């Protein structure tokens, strides 16, 4: 787990693990201590976002239907990066299930084109919040 320091309202937590399912459910377990819904935003390479969306939005609609979570795929990439934001909102178990489906879709599609990870410490721009998902 990596959590770099940053002076603006955004943080990007990078998590790598052999068992991402276990990590996602551990995070969901922590969030289940809350009484209300939660939100997690996942950054995916712009070349993988299409596999999450599916033809005509069919895949993202299926994720919503199967999990009960609200899923929004932002249209634009984050500033100076190849990352797009997927916002997942709902009860912790719904969010965890949706994220696992998203990660599975991304694992089946290799990133195409340049890979430049979003760095909020140097590229944060609140003006793009509506189209790319920044805070």
N, C-alpha and C positions, 0 to 999 in steps of 0.2 A: 504494500500500500504506500503510495506517495501522495503527500499533500503539501505542495509548495506554498510559501508565504506569498501574500498578494495584498495590495493596498485598496483594491476596489471590492465591490460586493460579490464578486464571483470567485469560486474556487473550483478547480478541476481535480477530482480525486481519481488517480489511476490505480486500478486493481488488476493484478495478474495472478492467476491461480490455475492449477491443473483441474480443480473441481469448482468451476464457476457456479454451478447449481448450488453447492453448499454455501458459497459466499453470499449469493443472492438471498437464500432463505435465512442465513444468519442476520443479514441486514433487515430483512422483513420481520424477523423475530424481535429485533430491537425496536423497530417501528410499531410493532403490535402493542407496545406499552402505551401508545397514544390512543385516545378515544375517537379520534376523527380520521379522515382520509389523509393520505400523504402524497407527496409528489417527488418523483425522481426524474432527472433529465439525463439521458444517455447520449453521448456523442458517438456518431458512427461516420465512417468515411463516406463522402458524397457518392462514391461508386457503389456502396452497399445499401444506401437508403432506398434505392429502387426495389431491392428484394424485400424490404420491410413493407413498402407501400403495395407492391404487387400490381398486376395489370388492372388499370382502372380503379385502383384503391382496394382491390379484392382481398389482399393479404392483411392490410391494416384493419379492414372491416372484420375479418375473421378473428384477428387478435382481440379486438374489442368485444366481439360476440362471445368468444370462448372464455375470456377472463373477466369480463364485466368492468374492466379498466377503461378509462378515457385515454386515448392515445392520439397525440398530435405530432406530425412530422413537419418541422419548419421548412420553409421553401428554400431559404438561402443558407450558404455556408457561413460559419463564424468568420469574423474579419481575419484576413491574411492566413487562412487555414483551408484544409480540405474536409473539415468536419461539419456535419449537419446535426442538429439537435432533435431528439425525439423526447417529448414530454409525456410522462406516464403518471396518471393521477387515479387514485381510488383507495380502497382499503388495502392495507399492507400485503395481504395474501394475493389480491388481484394484481397489484403492482409487481410483485415478485413473479407471478406467472407470466405476465405480459413481457417483462424484461427477459425472462428465459426464452420466450418465443422469439423476441427480437434478436437476442444473442445467437440463437440457433440459425435464424435467417442469415445473419451476418457471417457466421462461420462457414456457411455454404457458398458464399460469394466473396471472392478475393477482391481487395481494393484495386481499382483500375485508375491509372494516372498517378500524379504526384501525391505523396502523403506528407502533409504538413499539419502537425497537431496544433490545436488551438492553445494559445498561451494568454490567459486573461491578464497576466501581469504587464504584458506589453501591447496587447491587441484589443483590450476591452473597449467597446463602443456602445453606450446605452442607446444611441440613436437607431441601432439596428434591432432592437428588442422585438419588435412586432414581426419581423420577417426571418430572423435567425434564432431567436430564443434566448438572447442574453437578458440579464435582469436589469 
